[in-house]
């Protein structure tokens, strides 16, 4: 199963539409959003994909928290920090690295996803895949990740804008 992993969209509707369209064209199975939607319109655009959405809120969501939280109601899972299973893989997700540090350190999950830093990275810590997809908004180098549950690997894709 392939999953689109995005973060820090910060109201950049054009980038959201671009990557969601890509996800649909590639028959991806779900979307993970690692926080900082910043607007409820971000949520609406992601949900238009019709794909299951697993989402956490971030620090930039605080100003419009109730609005964003309400918009996220149709999401498959939503929260501040999530731990769940997809396609047999144990997943943890949070916005800030500090919120998922314990999952990285204790090796209780197959993969950990976070955002906040606007800096894409994929690394292994022990047997745990750790992914920051980068940012779609408020950055000069927008990026996202594709996570493959079968191989428990991820690839960063930079958007050439």
N, C-alpha and C positions, 0 to 999 in steps of 0.2 A: 504494500500500500504506500502511495506517495502522498505527502502532506505538505501544503504550503505553510511556511512559517514566516510571519511578519511581526513587526513591532514598530512602535514610535511613529505612527502614521501622521499624527499632529495636524489633521485637517487637510492633508494633501490628497484630495479626491481623485485627481488625475492619476497619481501613482497607484492609489488603491484600485481604481478601475483597471489599470494596466495589468497589475499582478493578478487580480481576481480573474480577469479575462484569460490570462496565461494559464492559471490553475485549471480553469474549465476546459480550455483547449487541450490540456495535457491529461485530462481525466483524473485529476487528483481527487482524493477521497475526503479530505477535510482541510480546515484552516485552523492553525494555532496563531492567536494574536497575543503577543507578550506585553501588552499594555501601552499606555499613552495614546489612546484614541484622540483625546482632546476635544472632540465634538461628537454629538450623537449621530451626525450625518456620516461620520466614518463608520460607525457601527452599521447603519442602514446600508451603506454601500457594500460592506463585507457580507452582510446577511443576504443581499440580493443574489449572491452566488448560488444560494440554495444548498451549499455544502455545510456539513456539520461544523459548528464553530466552537472552539474551546478558547476562552478568553480570560485574561486577568486584567485588573485595572492597574494603572500606574500613577505616579505622582502628578503628572500633568492632567489627570482626570479629576483631581480633587475639586477644582473650581466648578465643574459641572457634573459632579459625581451622581446625583440623583437622576439627572437627565440621561447620562450615559448608562447607568445601572438599569434604568427602565428600558432603554433601547436594547440592552443585552438580554432581556428576558427570554427571547426565543433561542438564545444560544444553547448548545448541547450542554455545556458546562461553563460557569462563570464564577469568579471569585478573586480573592486577593492573592492567594497561592493555591495551586491545584496539584493534586496527585491523583492519577487515573491510569487506566489501562486502555490501550488502543492496539488492536491487531496483535494481542499477546505481549506487547511491550509496556513495561512500567515507566510512566512518564511523570515528571515534575515540572511545573512551570510557575514562574513568578516574574515580576517586572525587574526589580533590582537584584543584582547578584547576591546581596546579603540575605535576601529572602529565600534563596534556594541553596545556599552554601551547605547546609546540613545534608541535603540530598546528594550533593556532589561528593562530600567528604565521607559519608557513610556507605556509599555504593548500593543503596537500597533501590535504585531505579536504573533502567537501561539508558535513559536519556533525560537530560535536564535542559530546559529552554528558558532564556531570560532576555531582556532588552535593556533599556535605560542608557547604555553607554554610547549608542550610535556608532558602534565599532564592531563590524562583523567578525566572528571567529567560530571555528569548529576545532575542538580538541578532545582528546581522550584523557580522562583522569581515572586511572585504574581501568576498570571495564565500563565506565560511565561516559557516554557521549555528552559533551557539553557544547551547546550552540547558542550564540547570539547572532540573530539574522541581520543585525544592523538596523537602519532606520529607513522609512519611506518619506518622512517629512523632517523639516528643519535640519537638512544635511545637504552637502554638495555632492555626496556620493551615495545615492539611494541604493539599497540592496535588500534582498530577502533570501530565504533559504528553502531548499527542498529537502524534506526528511523522508528517507526510505525505511519503513519499518522492517522490511524483510532482512535487509543487511545491517540495520541500525547504523546508518551513515547519513551524513548531510552534506549538501553542496551549497555554497554561497553563490548567488547570482547578482552581479552588479547591473544596475539599470543605466544605460548610457544616455543620460539626458544632459 
